[in-house]
Every structure is written in structure tokens, then in C-alpha cells.
Amino acid sequence: MTTCPNCRCPLEVKLIYASDSSYESSSTDNVGELLEEAEGRDQMSEWAEKFIGELRERYDKYGERIRMSPKQMSILAKIARGTR
């Protein structure tokens, strides 16, 4: 069980597979498609470029087995659609 390093309370950690559709976006999205859309964007913040770059490295290593939190999937979808 994962615990908080400060107070030692138990933490609940949830991860999803890239092919899991339980995040807040369309169920037809997958990480590979979203990464391609995001990488095709002309204007991104420095933070978004770093996020996408690190995610691309992990995706190249793990493919569709990459693990991402629902929040990460949501951020990726927003960047890919140009809404972040």
C-alpha cells in the first residue's frame, strides 16, 4: 500500500492503460493518435512541449501498454485539441 511520505496516511493510486476509455475524453482516442495530433501543433507552451516530449519517450518504449493517470490522459487530449 502506498502511503503519504508526510503523514503516513494510505493513498489510493489509480492508473489506466492508454487503451482504457474511462478518462474524461472520447472513447475513440488513444495515446498514439493524441500524441501525433499534439506533436503537429505549431504553438505550445514550453511546459506542454516538455510534457509531450517525455510522454513520447515513454510511448516509444512501452507502446499501448503505457500507463497514464486519468489526469494525464485528459491533459494530453486537451493539448492535442489545442485547448490547453
N, C-alpha and C positions, 0 to 999 in steps of 0.2 A: 504494500500500500504506500502510495506517495504521500508525504507529509510536508506541511509548510516549514521551511527552514527557520522561521522566526518563532512561531508559536507551537509548532509540532501538531497542529490540527490536521486530520486526514483531508486530503484533497482528492476530488474526483476529476480525473483526466479523461477526456474523450478525444479520440482520433477517428478519422474516417479515411477510407480508401478513395482515391481520386475518382473511381467509377461509382462511388456511392452518391445517390441523389438526395440525401437528406439535408443538404445545406440549403441556404436561402435563395437559390437561383434555379434556373430551368433544369429539369432532369436530363435534358439532352446534352448539357455541357460536359466536357471532360477536360482534364488538365492540359493535355497536348493541344487541343483546339484553342483553349483560352490563352495559353502561352503564345501560340502563333499570332492570335489577334493582338495581344498586348505588345509583343515584340514589333508588330507592324505599326504601332502608334508613333507619330512623329514627335509629339511633345509629351514628356512625362517628367515628373519631379525627380530629383536626384534619389529620393527615398524609394520611389516606385521603380526606378531603373535598377537599383540595388536589390530590391525585393524580387523582381522578375529575374535578374541575373542569378541570384542564389537559388531560386526555385528551378530555373532551367538546369543548373548543375545537378540538383537532386533528381530532377525528372530524367535527365540523360543517364543517370546512374541506376535509378530504380524503375523507370518506366511507369506504367499504370499502377504499379504496386506502391507508388509513393504514398506516404501517409501525410495527411494535412488536417488541421483542425477546421471546423466549420467556418470560423472567422477568417482563416487564411483563404479558403475557397471563395468566400464572399468578397474579400479584398481583391483576389485575382479576377473574379468576374467583373467587379467594378472597374478595375484598371483596363481590362480587355474591352469593355464597352465605352471607355472614355468618360466615366462618371466619377472618377476619383482624381 
